Amino acid sequence: MTKYHRKHTRYGRIISCFLTFLFLQFTIAGYAQSGKSFKTIVLDAGHGGKDPGARGKFSNEKDITLAVVLKLGKILRDSMPQLKVIFTRNTDVFIDLKERGPIGNRAGGDFFLSVHVNSTAGRRERIQTGTRTVGKGRRKRKVPVYKTIIHRETATSGTETYVLGLTRTGEKERAIGEYGEQVEEEPGLLDKNDPMTAVLVAQYSQAFLGRSVNFAGKVQANYSGTGRNNLGVKQMSLQVLANSTMPGVLTEIGFINNPEEEEYLNTQEGQQNIAMCLYRAIRSYKYEMEKGK
């Protein structure tokens, strides 16, 4: 090969890579902004089985989350029969965190919604319970005896919804690569042997984050509309969101160690209200996604 041909071959490769990059940008932009069918939602009831989750005075997180998710599933099946609903669990069983995302991946899920109940750390108080005698003779004296009490009740109330934190982006991208056929818009686009695939996977990950933030905002707005205290949309590196190949959020529906909220979370009315808030967010998200707005 002559110097002339080597030079132009090198330029050809550069141009090819640049065009591929532009193609990827437009492909992901199309995913993020244009209409895409929303066919399957994955509903994840936090904890379960041997894992009770947060505990209140008379209830466990695992039972509340399951009750809300089952109510939400029924609303979706009755009101949006075209939307397929996948449960990570629909009974009181233990499902490992690392397995929850893949359940949705294998089902070809388009969104992952994990429902949890919040709790604050207990407040510690050191109180004197009596005295004891120490020393002998003239050194004999009484000293106070203390014990530490943990107050688990809180006045904190409200809801908050989390999207995936940046420190687990790598796990998200590995999941997207592993289940590429469930993600890609163009058949064969995620070719493991193509060096540009890593760029494409990263772009999908960013698109998913944007959609997750959008959905989380809708969830919080619907909670606020029913009078709940809005603690906002936040970002955290959560395992349950890291290994799914779709946008997703984890929503905290109230504080189980707040007596008033625990009572509310255990009523049929409270659970139905929460399920309706989530349903409205899903309905709005689906409309926007499919209309490309």
C-alpha positions, 0 to 999 in steps of 0.5 A: 500500500502506498503512502497516499493510500494509507493516508486516505484509508486513515481519513476514510476510517475517521469519516466512517467513525464520525458518521457512525457517531452522528447516526448513534446521536440521531438514533438515541435522540429519536428514542428520547424525543419521538414516539415509542410504544409503551407496551409493558410496565414492571411493578416492583413491591419492595422487600417481601418474605424474610425481608420485612423492610421498614417496621412501624408500630403495627405494620411492615413495609413489605405488606404495604408495598404489595397491597399498593402494587396489587391495587395499581396493577388492577387499575392498570389492567382495568383502565389500560388493558393494552398495557402489559403489567409485570410484577416482580412479586405478587405474593409475600415472597423474597426476591433478591434485589439483583434479580428484580431488574432482570425479571423486567428485562426478560419480560421486555419492560419499558418502565420499572416502578419500584414502590417502597415505604420510608423510615427515618433513623431513630433519635437517640436519647441518653437518660439517667436511670439511677445511681450506683455506689463506687469506691471504698471507705472515704472514696465511696461515692454515688455516680449516675447510671445512664441508658440510651433510648431510641425514639423511632417515631418521627414527625417527618412526613411526605413522599419522595421519588428517586432516579438512579445515581451516577455512581451506578451508571456502569451497572446500568450500561452493562445491563443494557449491553446484556439485554441489547435486543430488548432495548435497541430500536434498530435490529442488530444495532448493539453489536458487541464486536462494534467499538461504537456500541459502548457509545450507543449504550452510554447514550441510551443510559442518558436517555433513560435517566431523562425519562426517569426524571420526567416520570418522577416529576409526574409522580410527585405532582400527583402526590401533591395534588392529593395533599401529600407533602412533596419531598421532591425528586432525588438521585441515589445509586440504588441497586434495584434501578441499576440492573434494569434495561429501561427507565425507572424510579423508586418511589417512597410513599410515606413514613412508616414511623410517623404514626399518622402516615402509618395509619394512612398507609394501612387503610384501603383508602390510603392505598387506593389514593396512592395507587391512583396517583401512580396510575395517573403518572403512568397514563400521562407518561405513556401518552407523552412517550407515544405522542413524542411530546 
